Amino acid sequence: MGDYDLGMLGLVADQHWQNAGWLRRIAAILFGRHLSYVHLGFRFRVSFWRETPYLLTIREAR
């Protein structure tokens, strides 16, 4: 994935997380497929639940 794609994934995943209910959030955390990547000095952790990305954490990369 390119730089633009990783940034867009973070934005879309954050929007899905904000609009999800608590049950879907828990399912994404427990049963989702996780992806971690570094983008612009931040480490993103995204979970894919039923082919929908959910942004779990954003932390400063070391």
DSSP file (Angstrom, degrees, kcal/mol; ACC not computed):
  #  RESIDUE AA STRUCTURE BP1 BP2  ACC     N-H-->O    O-->H-N    N-H-->O    O-->H-N    TCO  KAPPA ALPHA  PHI   PSI    X-CA   Y-CA   Z-CA
    1    1 A M              0   0    0      0, 0.0     2,-0.1     0, 0.0     0, 0.0   0.000 360.0 360.0 360.0 144.6    0.0    0.0    0.0
    2    2 A G     >  -     0   0    0      1,-0.1     4,-2.1     4,-0.0     5,-0.2  -0.265 360.0 -97.8 -84.9 176.5    1.1    3.5   -0.7
    3    3 A D  H  > S+     0   0    0      1,-0.2     4,-2.0     2,-0.2     5,-0.2   0.900 124.0  49.5 -62.5 -43.3    1.3    6.5    1.6
    4    4 A Y  H  > S+     0   0    0      1,-0.2     4,-2.4     2,-0.2    -1,-0.2   0.903 109.9  51.6 -62.6 -42.3   -2.0    7.9    0.4
    5    5 A D  H  > S+     0   0    0      1,-0.2     4,-2.3     2,-0.2    -2,-0.2   0.888 109.2  49.5 -64.3 -40.3   -3.7    4.5    0.8
    6    6 A L  H  X S+     0   0    0     -4,-2.1     4,-1.8     2,-0.2    -1,-0.2   0.894 111.9  48.5 -67.0 -39.6   -2.5    4.1    4.4
    7    7 A G  H  X S+     0   0    0     -4,-2.0     4,-1.8     2,-0.2    -2,-0.2   0.912 112.4  48.2 -65.0 -42.5   -3.7    7.6    5.3
    8    8 A M  H  X S+     0   0    0     -4,-2.4     4,-2.7     1,-0.2     5,-0.3   0.878 108.0  55.4 -66.6 -37.6   -7.1    6.9    3.8
    9    9 A L  H  X S+     0   0    0     -4,-2.3     4,-2.6     1,-0.2     5,-0.2   0.907 107.3  50.5 -60.4 -41.8   -7.4    3.6    5.6
   10   10 A G  H  X S+     0   0    0     -4,-1.8     4,-1.9     2,-0.2    -1,-0.2   0.904 112.3  46.4 -62.8 -42.1   -6.8    5.4    8.9
   11   11 A L  H  X S+     0   0    0     -4,-1.8     4,-2.0     2,-0.2    -2,-0.2   0.926 115.5  44.6 -66.6 -45.5   -9.5    8.0    8.1
   12   12 A V  H  X S+     0   0    0     -4,-2.7     4,-2.2     1,-0.2    -2,-0.2   0.906 113.2  50.8 -66.7 -41.6  -12.1    5.4    6.9
   13   13 A A  H  X S+     0   0    0     -4,-2.6     4,-2.1    -5,-0.3    42,-1.5   0.882 109.4  51.2 -64.6 -38.2  -11.4    3.1    9.8
   14   14 A D  H  X S+     0   0    0     -4,-1.9     4,-2.3    -5,-0.2    -1,-0.2   0.905 109.3  50.6 -65.6 -40.7  -11.8    5.9   12.3
   15   15 A Q  H  X S+     0   0    0     -4,-2.0     4,-1.6     1,-0.2    -2,-0.2   0.902 110.6  48.9 -63.5 -41.4  -15.2    6.9   10.8
   16   16 A H  H  X S+     0   0    0     -4,-2.2     4,-0.9     1,-0.2    -1,-0.2   0.896 110.8  51.4 -64.1 -39.6  -16.4    3.3   11.0
   17   17 A W  H >< S+     0   0    0     -4,-2.1     3,-0.6     1,-0.2    -2,-0.2   0.916 109.6  49.1 -63.6 -43.8  -15.3    3.1   14.7
   18   18 A Q  H 3< S+     0   0    0     -4,-2.3    -1,-0.2     1,-0.2    -2,-0.2   0.831 114.8  44.4 -66.8 -32.3  -17.1    6.3   15.6
   19   19 A N  H 3< S+     0   0    0     -4,-1.6    -1,-0.2    -5,-0.2    -2,-0.2   0.542  94.7  99.8 -89.7  -7.4  -20.3    5.1   13.9
   20   20 A A  S << S-     0   0    0     -4,-0.9     2,-0.1    -3,-0.6    -3,-0.0  -0.471  71.5-122.4 -81.6 150.0  -20.3    1.6   15.3
   21   21 A G     >  -     0   0    0     -2,-0.1     4,-1.9     1,-0.1     5,-0.2  -0.302  33.6 -98.8 -79.3 172.9  -22.3    0.4   18.3
   22   22 A W  H  > S+     0   0    0      1,-0.2     4,-2.1     2,-0.2     5,-0.2   0.848 121.3  54.1 -66.6 -33.3  -20.6   -1.1   21.4
   23   23 A L  H  > S+     0   0    0      1,-0.2     4,-2.1     2,-0.2    -1,-0.2   0.912 109.6  46.8 -67.5 -41.6  -21.3   -4.7   20.3
   24   24 A R  H  > S+     0   0    0      2,-0.2     4,-2.2     1,-0.2    -1,-0.2   0.861 110.7  53.6 -67.5 -35.3  -19.7   -4.2   17.0
   25   25 A R  H  X S+     0   0    0     -4,-1.9     4,-2.0     2,-0.2    -2,-0.2   0.920 109.6  47.2 -64.6 -43.8  -16.7   -2.5   18.6
   26   26 A I  H  X S+     0   0    0     -4,-2.1     4,-2.6     1,-0.2     5,-0.3   0.905 111.8  50.8 -64.4 -41.5  -16.2   -5.5   21.0
   27   27 A A  H  X>S+     0   0    0     -4,-2.1     4,-2.7     1,-0.2     5,-0.6   0.895 109.3  51.2 -63.2 -40.1  -16.5   -7.9   18.1
   28   28 A A  H  X5S+     0   0    0     -4,-2.2     4,-0.9     3,-0.2    -1,-0.2   0.895 113.1  45.5 -64.0 -39.8  -13.9   -6.0   16.1
   29   29 A I  H  <5S+     0   0    0     -4,-2.0    -2,-0.2    -5,-0.1    -1,-0.2   0.933 123.4  32.7 -68.9 -45.9  -11.5   -6.0   19.0
   30   30 A L  H  <5S+     0   0    0     -4,-2.6    -2,-0.2    -5,-0.2    -3,-0.2   0.896 134.2  20.2 -81.6 -41.5  -11.9   -9.7   19.9
   31   31 A F  H  <5S+     0   0    0     -4,-2.7    -3,-0.2    -5,-0.3    -2,-0.1   0.490  95.3 108.4-112.3  -5.4  -12.6  -11.5   16.6
   32   32 A G  S  <<S-     0   0    0     -4,-0.9     2,-0.5    -5,-0.6    17,-0.2  -0.260  73.5-108.8 -76.1 161.4  -11.3   -9.1   13.9
   33   33 A R  E     -A   48   0A   0     15,-2.2    15,-2.8     2,-0.0     2,-0.3  -0.811  41.7-140.3 -87.6 122.9   -8.2   -9.5   11.8
   34   34 A H  E     -A   47   0A   0     -2,-0.5     2,-0.4    13,-0.2    13,-0.2  -0.637  20.4-174.4 -97.9 143.8   -5.6   -7.0   13.0
   35   35 A L  E     -A   46   0A   0     11,-2.9    11,-3.1    -2,-0.3     2,-0.4  -0.996   3.5-168.4-134.2 126.7   -3.2   -4.9   11.0
   36   36 A S  E     +A   45   0A   0     -2,-0.4     2,-0.3     9,-0.2     9,-0.2  -0.949  17.1 158.7-115.1 137.0   -0.5   -2.6   12.5
   37   37 A Y  E     -A   44   0A   0      7,-2.1     7,-3.3    -2,-0.4     2,-0.5  -0.988  35.8-123.0-152.9 158.9    1.4   -0.1   10.4
   38   38 A V  E     +A   43   0A   0     -2,-0.3     2,-0.3     5,-0.2     5,-0.2  -0.900  31.3 170.4-106.6 131.2    3.5    3.1   10.8
   39   39 A H  E >   -A   42   0A   0      3,-2.9     3,-1.3    -2,-0.5    22,-0.1  -0.957  66.6 -16.5-144.9 121.1    2.4    6.2    8.9
   40   40 A L  T 3  S-     0   0    0     -2,-0.3     3,-0.1     1,-0.3    -1,-0.0   0.837 128.9 -48.1  54.6  39.4    3.7    9.8    9.4
   41   41 A G  T 3  S+     0   0    0      1,-0.3    20,-2.4    19,-0.1     2,-0.4   0.552 118.8 104.0  83.5   8.0    5.4    9.0   12.7
   42   42 A F  E <   -AB  39  60A   0     -3,-1.3    -3,-2.9    18,-0.3     2,-0.6  -0.944  64.6-135.1-123.1 145.3    2.3    7.3   14.2
   43   43 A R  E     -AB  38  59A   0     16,-3.9    16,-2.3    -2,-0.4     2,-0.4  -0.890  24.0-162.5 -99.7 120.2    1.6    3.6   14.7
   44   44 A F  E     -AB  37  58A   0     -7,-3.3    -7,-2.1    -2,-0.6     2,-0.5  -0.806   8.8-162.4-102.5 141.1   -1.9    2.6   13.7
   45   45 A R  E     -AB  36  57A   0     12,-2.2    11,-2.9    -2,-0.4    12,-1.3  -0.968  15.2-178.9-124.7 114.6   -3.7   -0.5   14.7
   46   46 A V  E     -AB  35  55A   0    -11,-3.1   -11,-2.9    -2,-0.5     2,-0.4  -0.908  13.0-155.4-117.2 138.8   -6.7   -1.4   12.6
   47   47 A S  E     -AB  34  54A   0      7,-2.9     7,-2.5    -2,-0.4     2,-0.7  -0.945   7.1-148.6-113.6 134.8   -9.1   -4.3   13.0
   48   48 A F  E     +AB  33  53A   0    -15,-2.8   -15,-2.2    -2,-0.4     2,-0.5  -0.910  18.5 177.7-103.9 113.5  -11.1   -5.8   10.1
   49   49 A W  E >  S- B   0  52A   0      3,-2.4     3,-1.2    -2,-0.7   -21,-0.1  -0.974  76.0 -13.9-118.2 118.2  -14.4   -7.2   11.2
   50   50 A R  T 3  S-     0   0    0     -2,-0.5    -1,-0.2     1,-0.2   -18,-0.0   0.907 128.6 -56.3  54.0  46.4  -16.6   -8.6    8.3
   51   51 A E  T 3  S+     0   0    0      1,-0.2    -1,-0.2    -3,-0.1    -3,-0.1   0.613 115.2 116.1  63.8  16.7  -14.4   -6.8    5.8
   52   52 A T  E <   -B   49   0A   0     -3,-1.2    -3,-2.4   -36,-0.0     2,-0.2  -0.967  62.8-131.4-114.7 128.1  -14.9   -3.4    7.5
   53   53 A P  E     -B   48   0A   0      0, 0.0     2,-0.4     0, 0.0    -5,-0.2  -0.563  20.4-171.3 -81.2 141.4  -11.9   -1.6    9.0
   54   54 A Y  E     -B   47   0A   0     -7,-2.5    -7,-2.9    -2,-0.2     2,-0.6  -0.998  22.4-130.2-130.2 126.9  -12.2   -0.2   12.6
   55   55 A L  E     +B   46   0A   0    -42,-1.5    -9,-0.2    -2,-0.4     3,-0.1  -0.663  29.4 173.2 -79.7 118.9   -9.4    2.0   14.0
   56   56 A L  E     -     0   0A   0    -11,-2.9     2,-0.3    -2,-0.6   -10,-0.2   0.907  58.6  -1.1 -93.0 -51.8   -8.4    0.6   17.4
   57   57 A T  E     -B   45   0A   0    -12,-1.3   -12,-2.2     2,-0.0     2,-0.4  -0.981  44.6-163.6-142.4 152.7   -5.4    2.7   18.4
   58   58 A I  E     +B   44   0A   0     -2,-0.3     2,-0.3   -14,-0.2   -14,-0.2  -0.983  25.9 166.5-130.9 123.2   -3.1    5.5   17.2
   59   59 A R  E     -B   43   0A   0    -16,-2.3   -16,-3.9    -2,-0.4     2,-0.3  -0.939  42.9 -95.4-134.3 157.3    0.2    5.9   19.1
   60   60 A E  E     -B   42   0A   0     -2,-0.3   -18,-0.3   -18,-0.3     2,-0.1  -0.552  45.0-121.6 -71.7 132.2    3.4    7.8   18.5
   61   61 A A              0   0    0    -20,-2.4    -1,-0.1    -2,-0.3   -23,-0.0  -0.456 360.0 360.0 -75.5 147.3    5.9    5.5   16.8
   62   62 A R              0   0    0     -2,-0.1    -1,-0.1   -20,-0.0   -20,-0.0   0.432 360.0 360.0 -91.9 360.0    9.2    5.0   18.6
